[in-house]
Amino acid sequence: MHISGKPQKTKAPGLTKRLALAAEYVRAGKTVADVGCDHGKLSAFLLKSEKTPFVYATDIREKPLQKTEKLLSELGLEGRYCCLKTDGLNGVPAGAAQDIVMAGIGADVTAHIISEAEWLCDEDIHLVLVPASKRERLRRFLAAEGFETEREEAVVDHDHCYTVMSIYYTGNKREISVKEAWLGKIDTSTPDGKEYLAQIIRRMNDVIEAVNDADNEHRIEAETFLEELNDNCSGT
């Protein structure tokens, strides 16, 4: 549905560091699906900056969607968006959006949304993912389902580490190493990348210290990650 009304604002709201990077990843001129749009600031920025001609803004919750509708209407963007109260991409016509942004959604929910939309298995579709949790599980899912990470960057935003992923479908299904599952393609030489890696190392060491059972899967995962990381650093 489209919301009509007289525009009251002239400038789109600012974005957090992680959403600004997600906006940068979006391809110019492509229709966007902003899944889990929340407050609508990303949709507003993409439309107001003319980076995208049209946005499908979806959210499963009524109140955030109302905020998005109100914001986009006040910015005078009528006719350039469709707000949908729905689960994931349900209701978005297959192929109608070419760039799909999912920011602030947990890995398991993100994987579910991708699994439910078979039309995303298309080399022309671009996923921009900013998972809120369990990034290692999402990376494993994507690789197993034939998606490839083109680009990925760590972002430290309000003292929390995030990652922004640029993903395309290739059909090449594979298993990935423990190190790739936890780090993906993040450049750990950047300040944010260094902090991202440091947090993972602290987490792995905490697991090893807390779990005495050598056969525990979490301890094995932690030890394997540190071994693969050390192998990579030593060039072996």
Stockholm file with secondary structure:
# STOCKHOLM 1.0

chainA/1-236         MHISGKPQKTKAPGLTKRLALAAEYVRAGKTVADVGCDHGKLSAFLLKSEKTPFVYATDIREKPLQKTEKLLSELGLEGRYCCLKTDGLNGVPAGAAQDIVMAGIGADVTAHIISEAEWLCDEDIHLVLVPASKRERLRRFLAAEGFETEREEAVVDHDHCYTVMSIYYTGNKREISVKEAWLGKIDTSTPDGKEYLAQIIRRMNDVIEAVNDADNEHRIEAETFLEELNDNCSGT
#=GR chainA/1-236 SS CCCCCCCCCSSCCCCCHHHHHHHHHSCTTCCEEEETCTTSHHHHHHHHTTSCSCEEEEESSHHHHHHHHHHHHHTTCTTSEEEEESSTTTTSCTTSCSEEEEESCCHHHHHHHHHHCGGGCSTTCEEEEECSSCHHHHHHHHHHTTEEEEEEEEEEETTEEEEEEEEEECCCCCCCCHHHHHHTTCCTTSHHHHHHHHHHHHHHHHHHHHCCCTTCHHHHHHHHHHHHHHHHHHTC
#=GC SS_cons         CCCCCCCCCSSCCCCCHHHHHHHHHSCTTCCEEEETCTTSHHHHHHHHTTSCSCEEEEESSHHHHHHHHHHHHHTTCTTSEEEEESSTTTTSCTTSCSEEEEESCCHHHHHHHHHHCGGGCSTTCEEEEECSSCHHHHHHHHHHTTEEEEEEEEEEETTEEEEEEEEEECCCCCCCCHHHHHHTTCCTTSHHHHHHHHHHHHHHHHHHHHCCCTTCHHHHHHHHHHHHHHHHHHTC
//
